[in-house]
Amino acid sequence: MTTKLIFQFAIVVIPFIILFLAVWYFTNKWAEVQREKNKLLALDKKEVQKSPLDLRKHFFPLQVDAVQRMVLFLERIAPNNMVMRLNNPGLPAIAFQQKLLENVRQEYEHNLAQQIFISKEAWSRVQSSKEEVVKIINMAATKLDGAALANDLSRSIFEITAQLKTQPTEQAIDYLKIELNNYLG
């Protein structure tokens, strides 16, 4: 009879012990997850509460990189530089015009994300500069006849840019330099 009583007692008590241990285990796990969550929230709040000086310290190198890339972009699409770099004397003028315009488009798309790190005004000047370069290329091409070659288009582009007081890319580069100096100051 005592073994039967012990057996019945075990049948009742063991499931309660298992249930208690399961509840205890999952409660501890839940509490641990909550502690970790609170730690992350506290860290996140500290990040948000950083002073503007701290944020500038992390953001400034990205701004400098963006200005450098924009200057490089503008130098690469400057009409005279681009003509010298891409010139193919035997190419028909219309094909060379397309090659120049494609180069401008590719360079622009490659640097499109840099607008995040420069001011709205600087980005506007970069875009205007790009559009002016496209206008110069197209204007030079309209002066030529259908049999013209790349050299003729190059000469026409050089003539147009020689008439300008300042190159559109130079104006944008100068603005970017001023803006960068303002960041430093």
N, C-alpha and C positions, 0 to 999 in steps of 0.2 A: 504494500500500500504506500509506503514512503517513496518508492521509485515512481509509482504512478503519480503521486502528488508532485514530486520533483519534476517529472516530465510535463505535467499540465502547467506547472508554474513556469517552466522554461518556455513552453509554447506561447504563453502570454507575455512574458517578460522580454524574451529575445526580440520579437518584432518591435516592441517599444524602445529597446536599446538601439536597434538598427535605425528606427525612425528618428530618435533623438540625435544620433551621430550624423545622419544625413542632413537634418535641419541645422545642426551645429556647423557642419562643413560648408554648406551652401551660404549660411549667414556670414561666416568668416570670409568666404570668397567675395560675397557681395560687398562687405565692409571694405575689403582690400581694394576692390575696383573703385569704390566711392572715394577712398583716400587718394588713389592715383589720379582720379578725375579731378579732385579738388586741388591736388598739386599742379596739374596741368593748367587749370583755370587760374591759379595764383601766378604761375609763370606767365601766362598769357596777359594777365592784368599788368604785371610788371613791364612787359614789352610795350603795352599800350601807354603806360604811364611814363615811358622814356621821354626825356626832354627833347625838344626840337633839335637841340645841338647833337644829341646822340643819333637821331635819325639822319641829320645832315651828314654826320660822319660816315654813315653806311651808304648813303645815297650819293654823296659827292663823287666817289670814284666812278660810279655808273654814269654820272653826268659828264665827267671828263672823257670817259670812253666814247660816249655818244657824240660829244663835240668833235673829238678826233675823227670818228667815223664819218661824220657829216662833212668835215673839211676834206677828208680823203675822197668822199663821194663827189663833192663839188670840184675838186681838182681833176678827178677822172672824167667828169663830163664837161669840163671847160672846153669850148669848141676847138681852140688851137691845140690843146693837149690831146684831145680825142682824135682829131684829124691826123696828127703825127703818129699816134699809137696804132691806129687802125687803117692807115692809108694803104691802099692796094691800087697802084696807078692804072692797071689795065682793066679794072672793074668799071662797068657802066655807072654813070653818075646816079641813076635811079636806084641801082642795087647798093651803091655806097651810102646813099641817103638812108635807105632802109636799115643798113648795117649800123649806121650812127644812131638812128632813132631806137633801134632794138637795144643797143648798148646802153643808152640813157634809161630806157625802161627797165632793163635788167638791174642796172646799178641802183636805180630808185627802189625797186621791189626788194632788193637785197638789204637795203638800209631803212626800210619802212618802219620797223619797230623802234628805231632810235627816237622817234617823235615823243615817246613816253618820257624821255629823260631830258628833253630840252623844252624851252618855253614855247608857248603857242606862237608868239611873234617870231621866234627863231625858225620854227618849223614852217611858218607861212613864208618867210623869206627864202628858205631852202626850196620850197615848192615853186615859188615865183621864179627863182633862178633857173630851176629845171625847165619850166615852161618857156622862159626866154631863150634858153639854149635850143629847145625844140623849134621855136619860131625862127631863130637864126638859121638853123639847118634847112628848114622848109623854105624860107625866103631865098636863101642861096640857091636852092634847087629850082625855084620857079624862074630864075634868071637864065637858066640853061636850056638848050634845045635837046631833043631826044637822042642825039648822037654823042652827047657830052660824056666824058669819062670822069673817073674819080678825081683825077688831078684838077679838072675844071671845077668840080664842086668844091674841092679843097681851096682853090684859089678864090672862089666866090665867098666862101666862109671867112677866109682870112681878110678879104676886102671889107666885108661887113663888120667884123670885129675890130678892124683897124679904125673904123669910123666912130666907134663908141668911146666915150670918155673913160668909162670903167666897164669891165666885163661883169655880166650879171653874177657870175660865180664869185668874183672878188668882193662884190657888195655883201653877199650872204656870208662869206668867210669872215669879212671884217666885223659883221654883226655878231657872229658866233664868238669871235675872239673877245669882243667887248663884253658879251654876256658871261663868258668864262671868267674874265677878270672881275666882273661884278660878284660872281660866286666866291671868288677868292677874297675879295675885299669885304 
